[in-house]
Amino acid sequence: MATLDTVFDLFSKKRRRYALYYLDQHSGTVSVDEVVDYVANLESNAPGGNVPDEEYDRIELTLRQVHLPKAAEIDSIEYDRDEGEINIQGTPTEFDAIVTIAKVLEQPG
C-alpha cells in the first residue's frame, strides 16, 4: 500500500479522483479513452452529456499527461502511455476503502 501522503496527494485533484473512481470499478485492462469518457461526462454540465470538443481535449490531455501517470504510483495500477491502456490488478483493500469513502462523500454524477 502507498503511504498516506501518497494517497492524499492522489485524491487532491477532482479529475484524478474521478479517474480513480472509474478504475476502482474495473479490473484488468481498460483504455484511456474509457476513462476520459467517464471523467468528461462527470465534469460536463452539457445536456445529454455532450462535451464540447475543446473541453474533451483538455480533459484527455491532463489525464494522459498528469493524472494517469500519477495514479500509477499505486503498485496495482499500471499506465501504458504508448498503448493508451491502464491495467488494474488487485488494488489493496485499504485503497478500495479510501476510494469508496471519497466517492460517497463527493457523490459524483
C-alpha positions in Angstrom: 0.0 0.0 0.0 1.2 3.5 -0.8 2.0 5.9 2.1 -0.8 8.0 3.4 0.8 11.1 2.0 0.8 9.5 -1.5 -2.9 8.6 -1.2 -3.9 12.1 -0.1 -1.8 13.5 -2.9 -3.6 11.2 -5.4 -7.0 12.3 -4.1 -6.1 16.0 -4.1 -7.4 16.7 -7.6 -11.0 16.2 -8.6 -10.2 15.0 -12.2 -7.8 12.3 -10.8 -10.4 11.3 -8.2 -12.9 10.7 -11.0 -10.4 8.6 -12.9 -9.7 6.6 -9.7 -13.4 6.0 -9.2 -13.7 4.6 -12.6 -10.6 2.4 -12.2 -11.8 1.1 -8.9 -14.9 -0.3 -10.6 -12.8 -2.4 -13.0 -10.1 -4.9 -13.0 -7.8 -6.0 -15.8 -7.1 -3.6 -18.7 -9.2 -0.5 -19.6 -8.5 2.0 -22.3 -7.6 5.6 -21.6 -10.5 6.6 -23.8 -13.0 4.9 -21.5 -11.6 6.8 -18.5 -11.6 10.1 -20.5 -15.3 9.5 -21.5 -16.2 8.8 -17.9 -14.5 11.8 -16.5 -15.7 14.1 -19.2 -19.3 13.0 -18.6 -18.9 13.6 -14.8 -17.4 17.1 -15.4 -19.8 18.1 -18.1 -22.8 20.2 -17.4 -23.9 19.9 -21.0 -27.4 18.5 -21.7 -27.2 14.8 -22.7 -23.6 14.6 -21.7 -22.3 16.2 -24.9 -18.9 17.6 -24.0 -17.6 20.3 -26.3 -14.5 19.1 -28.3 -12.2 21.7 -26.8 -13.2 20.7 -23.2 -12.9 17.0 -24.0 -9.4 17.5 -25.5 -8.3 19.4 -22.3 -9.6 16.6 -20.1 -7.9 14.0 -22.2 -4.6 15.8 -22.2 -4.5 16.3 -18.5 -5.5 12.7 -17.8 -2.9 11.3 -20.2 0.0 13.6 -19.2 -0.7 14.3 -15.5 -3.4 12.3 -13.7 -3.0 8.7 -15.0 0.8 8.7 -14.6 0.3 10.0 -11.0 -2.4 7.2 -10.4 0.2 4.7 -11.5 2.2 5.4 -8.3 -0.1 2.8 -6.7 1.5 -0.5 -7.3 -1.6 -2.2 -8.5 -2.2 0.4 -11.3 0.0 0.3 -14.4 -0.3 3.0 -17.1 1.0 2.3 -20.6 1.1 5.7 -22.3 2.1 4.3 -25.6 -0.7 1.7 -25.8 -3.3 4.0 -24.2 -4.2 1.4 -21.6 -4.4 1.2 -17.8 -4.0 -2.2 -16.1 -5.6 -2.7 -12.7 -4.6 -5.7 -10.7 -5.8 -6.4 -7.2 -5.9 -3.0 -5.5 -5.3 -3.3 -1.8 -8.3 -3.4 0.5 -7.2 -0.2 2.2 -7.1 1.7 -1.1 -10.5 0.4 -2.1 -11.9 1.6 1.2 -10.5 5.1 0.7 -11.9 5.2 -2.9 -15.3 4.2 -1.6 -15.3 6.7 1.2 -14.2 9.5 -1.2 -16.8 8.6 -3.7 -19.6 8.5 -1.1 -18.5 11.9 0.3 -18.2 13.5 -3.2 -21.2 11.8 -4.8 -20.2 12.4 -8.4 -22.9 12.2 -11.1 
